């Protein structure tokens, strides 16, 4: 998975750059990470977590929690910038 590191950093760096540019204008930028493989048709044959039945994240679990993640980010401390949520992760 280290092959994804540079691409994932580019996404985070883009988010930080956007936050610095648009933050002073009142725009809050968030970079949310879903830490796992979502069980969709494209990933059906991917062996994940040793092939356990619950080794992938259900798309319903992601979509049902999205409104709460958006709400949580919207009430965040305005001065936290991109670092306020950088090291937090949520287990679904």
N, C-alpha and C positions, 0 to 999 in steps of 0.2 A: 503494500500500500504506500510505500514511500514515494512511488512515482506520482502520486496525487499531491504531494506536499507543496510543490511550487505553485500549482494551480489553485489550491485551497488558500495559500497565503495571498495570492493575487486577488482573490475575492475579498479577503479580509482587508487587505491594503486599500482596495477600491472603496470599501465601506468607510474606512477611516478617512480617506481623502475626501469623500463626499460629505462626511460629517464635519470636517474642518471647513469645507467650502460653504455648505448650506446651513450648518448649525447656527451661525450668527443671524441667519434669516428666519430662525424659528423652526427649521425642519429637523426632525429627529430621524437619524439613519440607524437601522438595525441590521445586523448580520446574524441570522439564526441558523443553527446547525442541527440537522436531524442526524444523530450519531448512530447510524445503522442502515441496513438495507431494507427498503420498503418492498413489501410483497405485492408486486405487480406482474403482469404477464411477461414483461421483458426480463425480469429477474427470476422467473419460475425455475429455471434449471441451474441457478447459481447455488453451489454448496456453501451454506453460511452456518457458522456456529456448530460445526460437526454434523449438520444435517438434521438437527432437532426440529420438531414440528413448529415450535414457537421461536425459531432462530431469526425470523424476519419480523419487521414491524408492520402491523396491519395498516393499510391506507385509511381505514375508518378511525383508528386511534390517532393518526396524524391530523386528519381533518376535524375530528371532534375536539381536539385540544387547540387548534389554531386560533380560535377567537380569544381564548384565555391567554395565549402567548402574546397576541397583539395587544390585549388589554394591559397585561403586565408590563410590557415594554412602554406603553403609552403613559403609565403613571410613574415611570422611572425618574430619578433625580435629574433635573435638567443640566446640572453641571458635571454629570458623570461622563459625558462624552461616550467614546466607544469602549472605555475600560470598565464601565459599570457592570456590564454583563459578560465581559470577555472570558472570565474563568468560571462561570456558572454553567452547570448542565442539569437538565431535568430528565429523570427516568420516567418513562411512560409505562 
